[in-house]
């Protein structure tokens, strides 16, 4: 990475950390802290990857990854994952049209919130299996299917649903939550910083102009979109693990037991060292995956699986150690460790578990192919 990009990322990281910290301080008692749409819009993060001609910043996945990393360090409820990461990511893969460009501009301005209906479990790994299908009904097209645990579904103004058309080609169906035959329902999870929902299509009629096609190979484009979702969660997990490691090291330096800081005990030192090693490995894996996926390098999907499997499993281990090393206070509501643990556990399952992503990597070895060769 050039020195100019490094400086840019450092500035973006510093601003993001300040904005997110201020949002957490404004959080109401008893409610999960949130980042409102006005702040998201003012920050310019919604339009990072939107082309400059459409009032965006014309940036890349690398800059989005910086914001995702900082959001993991200060977990907040926001619509960033649904709109800026998945929504803009999906739209940038589609053929340019006036309607697509208008929607990109509306996302960048904060006027419209988007949710993308993708597989979110272990089915995200392997052959692309969309949650929806388009069926011919006379001269009409009808959409059927269901996607569960869709990020930011219940707050979305527009829906982008990955589907197979009657010719078995992958397409994206643009819809509104209020369309007849569509149902959006909230799905409650322990992590209150995530807004997840189910989007069910029960024979919803689809206009011809609402079926949008990919600019390149549909199968490869859809795989890239799902890899992007998995990598976004890996960036988040890396951030929250770093935050918990730093908080634990700081606590070990001020908490005294038997007349000395607990950080002076060898067992505590070893535990903190283990946390650091795990975080450093994940940092390298996530950084490599961001670079390869951002440049559309062959083998980027395998790099994403390496990052997702390690970072999300690592985050659960690190936060668990943090809770243990904080002692009794680590189990209290006031410590805040519980919020990171719930988010880490959800991240581990969202868009493919570590087991599923390792199976993807293991299959590569069984086939006798380099893990970072072509997908």
Secondary structure as the mmCIF struct_conf table of DSSP 4:
data_model
#
loop_
_struct_conf.conf_type_id
_struct_conf.id
_struct_conf.beg_label_comp_id
_struct_conf.beg_label_asym_id
_struct_conf.beg_label_seq_id
_struct_conf.end_label_comp_id
_struct_conf.end_label_asym_id
_struct_conf.end_label_seq_id
HELX_RH_AL_P HELX_RH_AL_P1 UNK A 3 UNK A 25
TURN_TY1_P TURN_TY1_P1 UNK A 26 UNK A 26
HELX_LH_PP_P HELX_LH_PP_P1 UNK A 27 UNK A 28
TURN_TY1_P TURN_TY1_P2 UNK A 29 UNK A 30
BEND BEND1 UNK A 31 UNK A 31
STRN STRN1 UNK A 34 UNK A 34
HELX_RH_AL_P HELX_RH_AL_P2 UNK A 37 UNK A 43
TURN_TY1_P TURN_TY1_P3 UNK A 44 UNK A 44
HELX_RH_3T_P HELX_RH_3T_P1 UNK A 45 UNK A 47
TURN_TY1_P TURN_TY1_P4 UNK A 48 UNK A 49
BEND BEND2 UNK A 50 UNK A 50
HELX_RH_3T_P HELX_RH_3T_P2 UNK A 52 UNK A 54
TURN_TY1_P TURN_TY1_P5 UNK A 55 UNK A 55
BEND BEND3 UNK A 56 UNK A 56
HELX_RH_AL_P HELX_RH_AL_P3 UNK A 61 UNK A 73
TURN_TY1_P TURN_TY1_P6 UNK A 74 UNK A 74
STRN STRN2 UNK A 77 UNK A 77
BEND BEND4 UNK A 79 UNK A 79
HELX_RH_AL_P HELX_RH_AL_P4 UNK A 80 UNK A 80
HELX_RH_PI_P HELX_RH_PI_P1 UNK A 81 UNK A 87
HELX_RH_AL_P HELX_RH_AL_P5 UNK A 88 UNK A 92
TURN_TY1_P TURN_TY1_P7 UNK A 93 UNK A 93
STRN STRN3 UNK A 94 UNK A 94
HELX_LH_PP_P HELX_LH_PP_P2 UNK A 95 UNK A 96
HELX_RH_AL_P HELX_RH_AL_P6 UNK A 98 UNK A 109
TURN_TY1_P TURN_TY1_P8 UNK A 110 UNK A 110
BEND BEND5 UNK A 111 UNK A 111
STRN STRN4 UNK A 114 UNK A 117
BEND BEND6 UNK A 121 UNK A 121
HELX_RH_3T_P HELX_RH_3T_P3 UNK A 122 UNK A 124
BEND BEND7 UNK A 125 UNK A 127
BEND BEND8 UNK A 131 UNK A 131
STRN STRN5 UNK A 132 UNK A 137
TURN_TY1_P TURN_TY1_P9 UNK A 138 UNK A 139
STRN STRN6 UNK A 140 UNK A 151
TURN_TY1_P TURN_TY1_P10 UNK A 152 UNK A 152
TURN_TY1_P TURN_TY1_P11 UNK A 154 UNK A 155
BEND BEND9 UNK A 157 UNK A 157
STRN STRN7 UNK A 158 UNK A 164
TURN_TY1_P TURN_TY1_P12 UNK A 166 UNK A 167
BEND BEND10 UNK A 168 UNK A 168
STRN STRN8 UNK A 170 UNK A 175
TURN_TY1_P TURN_TY1_P13 UNK A 177 UNK A 178
BEND BEND11 UNK A 179 UNK A 179
TURN_TY1_P TURN_TY1_P14 UNK A 180 UNK A 181
STRN STRN9 UNK A 182 UNK A 186
BEND BEND12 UNK A 190 UNK A 190
TURN_TY1_P TURN_TY1_P15 UNK A 192 UNK A 193
STRN STRN10 UNK A 196 UNK A 206
HELX_RH_3T_P HELX_RH_3T_P4 UNK A 208 UNK A 210
STRN STRN11 UNK A 211 UNK A 212
STRN STRN12 UNK A 214 UNK A 214
BEND BEND13 UNK A 215 UNK A 216
HELX_RH_AL_P HELX_RH_AL_P7 UNK A 218 UNK A 254
STRN STRN13 UNK A 256 UNK A 257
TURN_TY1_P TURN_TY1_P16 UNK A 258 UNK A 259
STRN STRN14 UNK A 260 UNK A 261
HELX_RH_3T_P HELX_RH_3T_P5 UNK A 262 UNK A 264
BEND BEND14 UNK A 265 UNK A 265
HELX_RH_AL_P HELX_RH_AL_P8 UNK A 266 UNK A 294
TURN_TY1_P TURN_TY1_P17 UNK A 295 UNK A 296
TURN_TY1_P TURN_TY1_P18 UNK A 298 UNK A 299
HELX_RH_AL_P HELX_RH_AL_P9 UNK A 300 UNK A 325
TURN_TY1_P TURN_TY1_P19 UNK A 326 UNK A 326
HELX_RH_3T_P HELX_RH_3T_P6 UNK A 327 UNK A 331
BEND BEND15 UNK A 332 UNK A 332
TURN_TY1_P TURN_TY1_P20 UNK A 333 UNK A 335
HELX_RH_AL_P HELX_RH_AL_P10 UNK A 337 UNK A 349
TURN_TY1_P TURN_TY1_P21 UNK A 350 UNK A 351
BEND BEND16 UNK A 352 UNK A 352
HELX_RH_AL_P HELX_RH_AL_P11 UNK A 354 UNK A 366
TURN_TY1_P TURN_TY1_P22 UNK A 367 UNK A 368
TURN_TY1_P TURN_TY1_P23 UNK A 371 UNK A 372
BEND BEND17 UNK A 373 UNK A 373
#
